[in-house]
Amino acid sequence: MNMKINVKYELKSLIAKKASSLKKVCEILGHRKNEQVSPNNITNKLRRKTIKFEEVQDILDVLDYHIEFVENKKL
């Protein structure tokens, strides 16, 4: 089974589930990393599909989620 995940829509969905916004997530992320994290920059990376795996992990951490790799079961 080949499932492609659209990171942009998955992150937007998780942010909405947490009743948050990308701006709030970026503010928290900026405080944690002690650097400026711009919502526009993240949006552009998502749109261009150039966001780094580590950046996605950091965003998910702010939202209290994580990525899990599960081995496919062969029939």
C-alpha positions in Angstrom: 0.0 0.0 0.0 1.5 3.3 -1.1 0.2 6.1 1.1 1.6 9.6 0.5 1.1 12.0 3.3 0.6 15.7 2.6 2.5 17.3 5.4 0.9 20.7 4.8 -2.6 19.5 5.3 -1.7 17.1 8.1 0.0 19.9 10.1 -2.9 22.3 9.4 -5.3 19.7 10.6 -3.4 19.0 13.8 -3.1 22.8 14.5 -6.9 23.1 14.1 -7.5 20.1 16.4 -5.5 21.8 19.1 -7.5 25.1 18.5 -4.3 26.9 17.8 -2.8 28.8 14.9 0.5 28.6 13.0 1.4 32.0 14.5 1.0 30.7 18.0 3.0 27.5 17.2 5.8 29.6 15.7 5.9 31.8 18.8 6.3 28.8 21.1 8.8 27.3 18.7 10.8 30.5 18.6 10.9 30.7 22.4 12.1 27.1 22.6 14.8 27.5 20.0 15.7 31.0 21.0 15.3 32.3 17.5 12.8 33.9 15.2 10.4 31.4 13.6 8.2 33.1 11.0 4.8 31.7 10.1 5.3 33.0 6.6 8.6 31.1 6.3 7.0 27.9 7.5 4.0 28.4 5.2 6.4 28.9 2.2 8.4 25.8 3.1 5.2 23.8 3.3 3.9 25.2 0.0 7.2 24.5 -1.8 7.6 21.1 0.0 11.0 22.1 1.3 10.4 21.8 5.0 12.9 19.7 6.8 12.0 16.6 8.8 13.5 18.2 11.9 11.3 21.2 11.5 8.2 19.0 11.2 9.3 17.2 14.3 9.7 20.5 16.2 6.2 21.7 15.1 4.7 18.4 16.2 6.5 18.6 19.5 4.8 22.0 20.2 1.5 20.3 19.4 2.3 17.3 21.6 2.4 14.9 18.7 5.3 12.7 17.3 6.1 10.8 14.2 6.0 7.0 14.5 7.4 4.6 11.9 5.4 1.3 11.8 6.6 -1.7 9.7 4.1 -2.7 7.0 2.5 -6.1 7.6 2.9 -8.4 4.7 -0.2 -10.5 3.8 
